[in-house]
Amino acid sequence: MSHENVDVVRQWWEAWDADDLGRGLALMDDGLVTRRLAPMPDPGTWDGTEGLLDVAAEWVDTFDEFAMAADDFIDAGDHVVVRVQQQGRGTDSRVPVTATFWFVYGVRSGKVVTLDMYATRAQALEAVGLRE
């Protein structure tokens, strides 16, 4: 089943890349829980697809220019660990920013049920019981 979970998460990123929000949100469970975990900036928990949209808008709105791409998918059974590269230019500062984050998607019955955002690969792997 885990290969199918990776496929679900890849489909999410394909929808993101195509700016097809509807197709991406269709892959999310109604009970989706999104968490941004310390030491990420502004840690918190958001519920449902509205919560996902809120946290994404809050993050992206701090940039005039923003791009985000997934470039590594790690199969972890019921979870998929994804390296996410982000680039942007600060709205107020105009300073270019690049960063790498690690997202962990929990997948059940073909839907994403959790999305946890981590600052480091080690944190993300530890969260799913893997080691570097």
N, C-alpha and C positions, 0 to 999 in steps of 0.2 A: 504493500500500500504506500510505502514511503516515496517511491518513484512518482506516484500520482500526486503526492503532496508537493513535490518539487515542481511538477507540471502546473499545479494550481498557482503557485507563487510566481512562476515564470509568466503565466498568463496575466497575472496582476501587473507585472512590470511591463509586459507588452502593451497592455491597455494604457498604463501611465505614459509610456513612450509615444503612443499614438494619440495622446490627449483625449482618450475615450473613457471618461470618468464613469459613465453608466455601465460599461462592460466591466470595469474594474470593481465597482461597488457590488455588482451582481455576484462576485466571488466571495464577498464578505457575509458572514453570518449576522443575522439581526441582533444577536447578543454579543457582538464583537466587543472585546475589551482591549483598549490601546493604552500602553504604559510607556512613559519616557522616564527612564531610571537614572538615578544619580550615579556618576557625576555629570550626567547630561544636564544642560541648562534647563532650568524650570521643570524639574521632575513633576509628574502627576499621572493621573488615571482618567481616561475618557471612555464613555460608554456608547456603544452603537456606532453605526456609520456616521451619524451626525457628529459624534465625538471625534472620530477619525478626521472628518473634514475640518472640524474646529482646530485640532492640534496642527494639522497640515497648513491651514490658512494662517494660523498664528506664527508658525515658523517661516513660511514663505514671505509673509508680509514684511519681514524685517529686511528684505532684499529688493533692490530694483531689478536685478537680473538674477535668475536662479535656474540651476539645472541639477538634476539628480539622476543617477544611473546605478543600476545594480550590475556588478561584474563578477560575482562569485556566489554560487549557491551550494550550500553544504547540507546534504541529506542527514537528518537526525531523527529518523523515525516519524513520530507525530509532529515534529517540528522541522522547520527549514531555516537555516542560518544564512543570512545574505549580507555580503559586504556592499555598502552603499557609498558611492562617491558623490560629494556635493560640491558645487561651485556657485558662487554668487558675488554680488557687489552690494555692500551695505547701503541701505536707503539713506541714512543720515551721513555716514562716514565716507561713502563712495569707495571704501577700501575693498579690494578683491579678497575673497575668502575661499579657501578650499579646505575640505575636511572629509574624513572617512569615519563612518559610523557602521554599526552592526545591528541589523534588524533580525529578530527571531519571530517567525510566524508559526503559530499553532494551528494545525489544520485537522478538521474532523468532518467526515462525510462530504469531502469535496469543497468545503467552505473554510475560510480563514476565521478562526474563533478568537485568537489573540494575536496582537502585534506588540512586541516589546522592543524598545530601542535602547541600545547600549553604546557606550563610548568606546569600548575596546573589544577586540576579538576574543580575548581571554574571558571577559565577563560573559559574552554571548555563548561561547562554548561551554563554560561552566554551568550556565543556566539550563542547558540541555543535557548535561552529564558527560560532556566530551572534554578532552584535554588538547592542548596545543600540540 
